[in-house]
Amino acid sequence: LELVDQFSFPSGHAARVTFLAGLAVWLAAAGGAGLSPGVALGVMMWAAAVSLSRIALGRHHVLDVVVGCLVGLFNAWAVVHWLWVSRVTAAALRLFARSKVGLV
């Protein structure tokens, strides 16, 4: 095994898989989003396996992975709470664009 890279903070792998797991959990909890709780559980298990593998393979220290997971959770939270556009909002924006600008 190679030594842990000194420039590997935080773990990008852990951040990305935790982001995807967070979105999967939110979609499963949202009900009509079409994602079953079993799929969300599978994505969470995959995220845990990827995150733990970064430590087991010696690519990251524990703190790199923990902070990477926190970054991923924050990103998922930000997408869900700040960037996610509901169907109602999207329909209203479409109507506005058609009436005012002639788009869509």
C-alpha positions as CSV (number, residue, x, y, z in Angstrom):
1,L,0.0,0.0,0.0
2,E,1.1,3.5,-0.7
3,L,1.3,6.2,2.0
4,V,-1.7,8.4,2.5
5,D,-1.5,11.5,0.3
6,Q,-1.0,14.6,2.3
7,F,-3.4,16.5,0.0
8,S,-6.4,14.2,0.4
9,F,-8.5,16.2,2.9
10,P,-11.5,15.7,2.7
11,S,-12.3,12.5,0.9
12,G,-14.0,13.2,-2.4
13,H,-15.2,9.6,-2.7
14,A,-16.9,9.8,0.7
15,A,-18.4,13.2,-0.1
16,R,-19.9,12.0,-3.4
17,V,-21.3,8.7,-2.2
18,T,-22.8,10.4,0.9
19,F,-24.4,13.1,-1.3
20,L,-26.0,10.4,-3.4
21,A,-27.1,8.4,-0.3
22,G,-28.6,11.6,1.2
23,L,-30.6,12.3,-2.0
24,A,-31.7,8.7,-2.2
25,V,-33.0,8.8,1.4
26,W,-34.8,12.1,0.7
27,L,-36.4,10.7,-2.5
28,A,-37.5,7.6,-0.7
29,A,-38.9,9.6,2.2
30,A,-40.7,12.0,-0.2
31,G,-43.2,9.3,-1.1
32,G,-44.3,9.8,-4.7
33,A,-40.7,10.3,-6.0
34,G,-40.6,6.7,-7.2
35,L,-37.6,5.5,-5.1
36,S,-38.3,2.6,-2.7
37,P,-36.9,2.5,0.8
38,G,-35.0,-0.7,-0.2
39,V,-33.1,1.1,-2.9
40,A,-32.3,3.9,-0.5
41,L,-31.0,1.4,2.0
42,G,-28.9,-0.2,-0.8
43,V,-27.4,3.2,-1.7
44,M,-26.6,3.9,2.0
45,M,-24.9,0.5,2.3
46,W,-22.9,1.3,-0.9
47,A,-21.9,4.7,0.5
48,A,-20.7,3.1,3.8
49,A,-18.7,0.5,1.9
50,V,-17.0,3.1,-0.3
51,S,-16.3,5.3,2.6
52,L,-14.8,2.5,4.7
53,S,-12.8,1.2,1.8
54,R,-11.0,4.5,1.6
55,I,-9.7,3.9,5.1
56,A,-9.1,0.2,4.6
57,L,-7.0,0.8,1.5
58,G,-4.9,3.4,3.2
59,R,-6.0,6.2,0.9
60,H,-7.4,8.4,3.6
61,H,-7.3,8.9,7.4
62,V,-10.5,8.5,9.3
63,L,-10.9,12.3,9.7
64,D,-10.7,12.7,5.9
65,V,-13.6,10.3,5.4
66,V,-15.7,11.7,8.2
67,V,-15.3,15.3,6.9
68,G,-16.0,14.0,3.4
69,C,-19.2,12.4,4.6
70,L,-20.2,15.7,6.4
71,V,-19.6,17.6,3.2
72,G,-21.7,15.2,1.2
73,L,-24.6,15.4,3.7
74,F,-24.4,19.2,3.6
75,N,-24.5,19.2,-0.2
76,A,-27.5,16.9,-0.2
77,W,-29.3,19.1,2.3
78,A,-28.5,22.2,0.3
79,V,-29.8,20.6,-2.9
80,V,-33.0,19.5,-1.2
81,H,-33.7,22.7,0.6
82,W,-32.3,25.4,-1.6
83,L,-32.0,24.1,-5.2
84,W,-34.8,21.5,-5.5
85,V,-37.7,22.8,-7.5
86,S,-41.0,21.2,-6.7
87,R,-43.4,20.2,-9.5
88,V,-45.8,23.0,-8.5
89,T,-43.0,25.6,-8.6
90,A,-41.7,24.2,-12.0
91,A,-45.3,24.4,-13.5
92,A,-45.6,28.0,-12.2
93,L,-42.3,29.0,-13.7
94,R,-43.3,27.4,-17.0
95,L,-46.5,29.4,-17.1
96,F,-44.7,32.6,-16.2
97,A,-42.1,32.0,-18.9
98,R,-44.8,31.3,-21.5
99,S,-46.9,34.3,-20.6
100,K,-44.2,36.9,-20.2
101,V,-41.4,35.9,-22.4
102,G,-42.8,33.3,-24.8
103,L,-40.4,30.6,-23.7
104,V,-40.9,26.9,-23.0
